[in-house]
Amino acid sequence: MIPQLAPRELAAWRVDPTREPPLVVDVREPWETGICRIEGSRCVPLAQLPGAAAELPRERDIVLVCHHGQRSMYAGVWLRNAGFGRVHNLRGGIAAWASDVEPGMARY
């Protein structure tokens, strides 16, 4: 099972000076990230993940994001099976992030 992070947990982690911030990978399509995205996240659409995996750091925590958390969960399982050990899923996706962390964020 891929560990689940609540949006507020991810927000706190990103600003915690005692921890290396995770790499946030958004697996939504470019048209979706054009509407809203977590600042500093990297867009790697789910279909492109196998080809981009070699560019992702294995020694760093990766938090995966999608619209509601389902695609990012699939991405997390794929990465885990590919040997990435430090993979997390943002529970509820960007929709939950917008509700809990950035209420002014555009939604779709």
Secondary structure, DSSP 8 states (H G I E B T S, - for coil): ---EE-HHHHHHHHH-TTS---EEEE-S-HHHHTT---TT-EE--GGGHHHHGGGS-TTS-EEEE-SSSHHHHHHHHHHHHTT--SEEEETTHHHHHHHHT-TTS---
